[in-house]
Amino acid sequence: MTDNFKPADRALDLFVYAPVGLVLGAEELLPEIVAKGRQQVDAARLFGQFAVRQGRAEASRFADQLRRHAASTAQGAIAALGDLVNGDRAGHGGDVKVARGTRPPAADQEPLHQDATSSDRVSAEAAADAPSAPSLAIPDYESLAASQVLPRLAGLAADELEAVRAYETAHRGRKTILNRIAQLQSN
């Protein structure tokens, strides 16, 4: 074919001769066309399967990251809530550091770890001058949480309040108890 064809000749090739040649040569061309079509479909299927596997793996990694983040956030929130509920644990300046993966101490336990500053440390003399727990007007004082001690303070005499204040200052230093004693002593 030469490039000198007129537009009418091109239209004749496209709309007449090509369809006739296709019909007459279909028997020879059809297996070749089918094979190319199968190759394209197989390649598309493989690509789709690869994309789905990669997507699942990526979604799984993302879900694991979210779970870990949610767990660490929940642990931090639980620790903070524990500190708020057990206000006596935040008594030394308000900061009790709880390591990730640990639970806040129970109300009747001392915290496992506190960062103490020099102002937080109770002197040995103050501890020696303080009354002993069994001599306090509140039975089993050393095993009680601040929330259990606070309601019992209002019924104590001035000297009993002072004994509890001295004991608390020397041993645990829970601000909630010391603040309540200060309020009761000022009234």
DOLONU-202026 format. One record per residue: z negated, y, x negated of N, C-alpha, C in turn; residue in one letter. Coordinates in pm, whole numbers, plus 32768, in hexadecimal, padded with zeros to 4 digits. Example, Ala and Ser with C-alpha at 12.3 -4.5 7.8 and 13.67 -1.06 7.14 Angstrom:
BEGIN
7CF47DC77AD97CF47E3E7B327CF47EB67AD8A/7D3C7F1F7AFB7D367F967AA97CED80037AF6S/
//
This chain:
BEGIN
80007F8A7FAC8000800080008000807C7FA8M/804980DD7FD2805381587F86800081C37FC9T/7FE382287F7D7F9282957FB27FE482FA8001D/806382DE801680BC833B805D80BB832480F4N/806182D48126805F82B981B6803D83348205F/8079833B8275805D83A782D27FE4837F8326K/7FA383DE83667F3183BC83BB7F5483578428P/7FCB835B845A7FF382FC84C27FF7826F8487A/80278262840A802C81DF83CB7F9D81AA83B3D/7F458202838C7EB981D883767E7A81A883F8R/7E9081EE84647E5A81C684E57E94813F850EA/7F16812A84F57F5680AB85157F15803A84C6L/7EF9805184437EB67FEB83F17E2C7FC98429D/7DE3803284497D58802084757D4E7FDF84FEL/7DA18007855C7D927FD985E67DEC7F65860CF/7E4E7F4685BB7EA97ED885E07EA57E6A8578V/7ECC7E8B84FD7EDB7E2384987E557DE6846DY/7DED7E38845D7D6B7E0384337D327DA2849AA/7D307DC4851E7CFD7D62857E7D527CE28582P/7DD67CED85767E2C7C7685787E0E7C2184FDV/7E017C6184897DE27C17840E7D587BD78416G/7CFB7C1B84567C747BE484667C767B6A84BEL/7CBE7B70852B7CC67AFD85867D0B7A898541V/7D797AA184FD7DC27A3684BD7D7979FF8441L/7D2E7A5583FC7CE87A2783837C557A09839CG/7C287A0C841B7B9B79F6843C7B6A796F840BA/7BBF790B84157B96788683ED7B7078838359E/7BB678CF83077B9878D482797B267936825BE/7B2279A882A27ABF7A0F82877A3679F582C7L/7A3279AE833779B7799B8382794779598330L/796178EC82E878F478B0829978BF7910822DP/7918795E81F578EF79BF818F78977A2E81CEE/78BE7A5D824278727AC6828877EA7A9082B4I/77E77A1682E6776979D78311770B79C88299V/773F799C822A76EC798981B276B07A0E8185A/77017A79818676CD7AFD816176627B2C81C4K/76777B12824376157B3782A975907AEE8297G/759A7A6B827775207A1C825F74D57A5281E5R/751D7A74817D74DD7AAB810574917B2B8127Q/74D07B7F8177748F7BFE819C74127BE581EFQ/741A7B8A824F73A67B6B82A573377B2C8252V/73597ACE81F972F47A9081A372AF7AF7814AD/72FE7B51811072C37BBA80BB72677C14810DA/72907C378186723C7C8B81DB71BB7C428200A/71C37BC1821D714D7B71824070EC7B6B81CAR/71217B51815270CA7B4D80DB70867BD380C3L/70D37C3D80D1709A7CC180BE702C7CDC8126F/70447CB681A26FE17CC9820D6F627C7981F2G/6F717BFB81C76EFC7BA981A76EAD7BE58134Q/6EF27C1480CF6EAF7C54805E6E637CD0808DF/6EA37D2180E06E627D9B81116DE67D7A8164A/6DEE7D1181B66D7A7CEA82076D097CB981ADV/6D287C6681476CBF7C3580EC6C7D7CA980A2R/6CCD7D0480706C977D7780286C427DCD8086Q/6C717DE180FE6C277E3181606BA17DF28182G/6BA07D6D81946B227D2781B06AC17D34813BR/6AF37D2080C36A9C7D29804C6A637DB78040A/6AB67E1A80546A897EA5804A6A247EC580B8E/6A3E7E96813269E17EAD81A1695C7E678187A/69627DF0814D68E77DA7812D68957DF180C4S/68D77E24805C68907E727FF568527EEF8032R/689B7F32808668697FAC80C667F27F8C8121F/67FB7F1E816C678C7EF681C367107ED38171A/67237E90810066B17E7080A866707EEF8072D/66C27F4F804A668B7FCF801A663D80148089Q/667380148101662C8051817265A9800A818DL/65AA7F848189652E7F3981A064C57F5B8137R/64EF7F5E80B7648F7F7E804D6459800C805ER/64B28069807C648780F4808F642980FF8106H/644A80BC817463F480C181EB636C808281CDA/636C8013818362ED7FD281626296802C810AA/62D1806980A5628180C0804D6252813C8098S/62A6817180F0627E81E58140620E81BE819FT/6219814981DC61B0811B8237612D810481ECA/613480CB817460BA80B681266079813B8103Q/60CB819C80DD6094822080BE605682608139G/6099825281AC6064828B82285FE382468250A/5FDD81C282405F63817782615EF181A28206I/5F0F81B281865EA881DF81285E77826A814CA/5ED582C4816D5EAD834C81935E5E834B8214A/5E8882F982745E3F82EE82F25DB482B682DAL/5DAE825282825D2B821A82605CD082848223G/5D0982DA81CE5CBA834581945C8C83A981FDD/5CE383C3825E5CBD842182C95C5483E58324L/5C678365834A5C06832583A25B808315835CV/5B8382EC82E05B0A82DD82905AFB835A823BN/5ADF83C9827B5AD7844982365A7B844581BEG/5A1E83E981BE59C283DF814D5A0B83B580CED/5A80837A80D55AC8834F805E5B0C83C38019R/5B208431805D5B6084A580225AF8850B7FF8A/5A8084E07FE35A1185397FC95A1885847F47G/5A5485547EE15A5685977E5F5AD385EB7E51H/5AD5865D7E915B4686B67E835BBA86917EDEG/5BAE86287F2D5C1386067F8F5C8285AC7F5DG/5C8285857EDD5CF085347EAB5CBE84AD7E7FD/5CE084467ECA5CCA83BD7E9F5D5483827E8AV/5D7083557E125DF583217DF65DF5828C7E13K/5E4F82627E6C5E5C81D67E8F5EE281A67E5AV/5EDD81407E085F59810C7DCD5FAB80C87E38A/602F80CF7E2A6087808B7E89606A7FF67E86R/606D7FBB7EFD60567F2C7F055FC37F0A7F15G/5F6B7F6D7F1A5EDE7F537F2F5EB57F8D7FB5T/5E477F5A7FE65E127F8F80625DA17FEE8043R/5D898051809B5D1880A880845C9880578093P/5C2C807F80525BB1803280595B7B803280E7P/5B397FC6810B5AF97FBE818E5A8880248193A/5A5C8042820C59F780AA821F5975808A81D7A/5955800B81C758D67FE9818858E47FC880F4D/59577FE680B8596C7FCB802B5982804D7FE0Q/595F80477F62598080B87F0B5A1480AF7EEAE/5A57811F7ED35AE381197EAB5AF280CF7E27P/5B6180857E1A5B7780397DA05B9780937D2AL/5BD881057D445C01815B7CD65C0481EB7D05H/5BBE82417CBF5BC682D07CDA5BD883167C55Q/5C29837D7C565C3583CF7BDF5BC284327BE1D/5B6684247B865AF084787B855B0384EA7B23A/5ADE85617B4D5ADD85D27AF35A4C85E87ACAT/5A3586427A6C59AC86577A3D5953868A7AAES/598A86D67B0D593787077B7B591786987BDFS/5964862A7BDC594B85BB7C3758DD855E7C05D/58C7855D7B87586684FF7B4F57D8852D7B6CR/578984D07B9C56FD84EF7BBB56AB84D57B3EV/565585317B1E5606851F7AA455A084B07AB5S/557D84747A47551B84067A4A549484377A7BA/547384B77A5E53F284ED7A8B53ED84F87B22E/545B85247B61545E85317BF3544E84A97C34A/548D84437BFB548083BC7C3253F383887C21A/53B183AA7BB25329837D7B9A52C683C27BF8A/52E084417C195286848C7C70529A846C7D03D/530B84317D28532A84177DB552D583A37DE9A/52B783A87E6B526B83397EA652C282BB7EAAP/528482497EBB52D181CC7EC5530081BC7F55S/536A81707F6853A3815C7FED533F811E804FA/52F180BB8027529380818088522780E480B7P/520D814D806951A681AC809251DA821880F1S/525C8219810E5295827D81675274825C81F9L/527782C3824E525482B482DB52C2826B8329A/5336825882F053A58211833253AE818682F4I/5390811E834453938095830E541F806E82DEP/54248021827254A17FEF8237550380608217D/54CF80D281ED5521814881D45594812B8175Y/557C80E2810A55E380CD80A45659807B80D7E/56498034814656B97FE4817A5702802981EDS/56D780A28212571480E88283578581448257L/57E9814D82AD585481AD82985825823682C7A/5868829D829B5844832682C2584683358359A/58A682F8839B58AE8302842D583682C28471S/57F28266842E57798228846556FC82788443Q/570182C183D5568D831083AA5684839383F8V/56F483D6840D56F5845C844956A6846784CBL/56B6840C852C566A841C85A855D484098595P/55AB83C4852E551C83A8851854D4841C84D2R/551F8477849854E284E5844D5497854684A8L/54C9855D8520548D85C1857A53FE85A0859FA/53D88523859F535084FB85C552ED84F98553G/5314852484DC52B9851D8469526B859F8457L/51F48590842051A1860383FE51DA86458380A/51AB86BE836251DE870B82F051CC86C0826DA/5157868282575142863A81D9519985BC81D1D/51B3857C8245520985078246529C852F822BE/52C685A08263534C85D48247535C85F181B2L/52F5862F817852FA865080E9530385D18094E/52BC856880BC52C184E98072534E84AC807AA/538B84B180F25413847E8101547484D180AEV/5462855680AE54B885AE805F54AE858D7FCAR/5434857C7F995420855D7F0B545E84D67EE8A/544A84737F3F548483EE7F26551D83F67F25Y/555684377F8A55E884417F965623848D7F1FE/55E384F87EF6561385467E84561284F17E05T/55AB84A27DF4559C84537D7A55F583D77D78A/561783A27DEC565E83227DED56F0832B7E18H/570983527E925794834B7EC357D483D37ED3R/578884397EEB57BE84C27EF3582184D87F63G/580E84977FD6586C84A58045585C852F8084R/58C5857E807D58C1860980AD58A486138141K/58D885B6819058C085BE8221582B85B7823FT/57E5856081FA57548553820F570C85CC81D7I/573085F5815D56EC8667811F570486E8816EL/577B86FB81A25797877181F6574787718276N/573C86FC82B556EE86F283325659870C8317R/562786D882A9559A86F1828555838786826FI/55E187C7822A55D68856821155D488A48295A/5626887B82F5562888BC837955A188AA83BFQ/556D883083BB54ED881583FF5479885D83BAL/547D88698337541288AC82EE541789438303Q/548D897A831E54978A0B8331546D8A3583BFS/546689D6841C543E89F684A653A989FF84B6N/
//
